[in-house]
Amino acid sequence: MAPPVRAGPDGGCCVVHGSMVHVYDWMLEEHPPINLDYQRVNDVGWIESETVVVTACERLGRGGGGMGLFSAGTGELRHRFQVTHDDQVKSYTAGALSFSSDYKIFSSCKGRSNEYGIGVWDQITGKQIDFYYEPIGWSLGEADRLQFLHGTNCLLVATLFPRKDNCYISLLDFRDKSMVWSWSDVGAPATDERRVRDAIAMEETGSICVVNEYEDLGFMDLRSSGGSVRWCSRSRLMKGKMPEEPCYPKLALHDGQLFSSMNDSISVFCGPDWVLTSRLRQSYGGSICDFSVGGDRLFALHSEENVFDIWETPPASIT
């Protein structure tokens, strides 16, 4: 799993490096780092400009639980989020994060017994309020991406290759504990070059966009559960073998634009047909491991240590 970078709401960002989270304000001045004492950080997310949530493997700091609330300004641990099962507090590894507009925190959870799935906590109280347990034959607890869909009040959960041999994408509705949409590539040939590397839901078009390692974009209709992927070869920035240390492509949506990273560049697509309109690229730092859009900026983290780019977000195209 590539180290994440997360854009803050006020133009700053968080950059993960092993067990450290480096926090920068909008002037790019670094605050005291968040240090998890050799526990690898899996994800980080901003609740607001002064507070971040960090997920990690097993025990967070010196207490139980794999997720904590930290001060962005001081790096101080303010709260540990617990997972309770059968009235017992469980040790767990927390992964991908997402937040809803009604102050809920969602995180993928991998425990030691039955607590595999998606945990839900209240942002205000810090208490666990729900848990969606992983169905047999599916994968939720090791998700690579969570995305809350505000229009439908559903949560996109994507567990992708190469973390798993197969890809699993689903929409969960916590109101009635149901999986309302699902897709998997189980049964596809192991040599299929179109294995999904990232996925993002687009509520306005009722679809999910996916990308493979060659930056082919694919689209799935949310009105047809378990349907096929409609692939579109937009631009192949790379031919032949992957680099020795590959950085898999990532997707993001912002202001009606679709962003897709590949190698050392980020492509920007706009319009109903997702036409390639621009490309952001720097020659220094190697391949892009991760990128994030927020606070009117785009942050791109490179494979070379301590190298990340900052771009002003491209203006939305007039269609």
C-alpha angles and dihedrals in degrees: 000000000000118000110261132233118200126196115224126225093248100048098275127108148205121233120194121216113175107293093352131086113200113205123202129186125219090277087054091244110148120239123207105294125247106245120196097185100247095323107130114240114231103182142349131200138183119239090180136330094288102038135059134182118220127196123201146162116290114309116035109213110315098330137073122274137055101244133062143176115234138185110249090208101049105017089235119154108239103173142004118217114222132205114215124195124174088356091301128114109239133206110236145165114238122208136165118024137209136168133211130215091246093063101265126142119211124195136169110242132201114190136174098253130008101338098097112132141053121329124204126204135181111246093212101048099023090226125139108250104172146003130200108206119218112258119232110271095018134090125228107132095069097043119161095202137025121185125178113217108212096193096057100024089233131130123230111217118189125182108183146186130299093030087057129022088238134035123243123190123176145159116227125201109200093189091077100010093246137142100228098181134018142172134178137174092220106144095028116127113273088229094056106131091203097075110148115253099175139004137196132181121233107200096186092063097032092237145109121232119211133181134205131208092274093055092252107154119221131192132206126192112235089208090067114058116209093010128146130273118254102216124205121189099217099167133337107216092174134040130191123005128008117251117270089257103032124200106207119224120267132202133213138172124213133162094342093312129115118217124198125181124209127169106319099342142068120217121210121210127190142176133039091299094043096239117192105252105166145354129217116209142166123187094211128078104031127248122356112253097185142345137195136195124212143111089040090297139099118216120198120192116206131210092245110086118264095005121125133151129221121208132177105243111259113251115256114262119248108237 
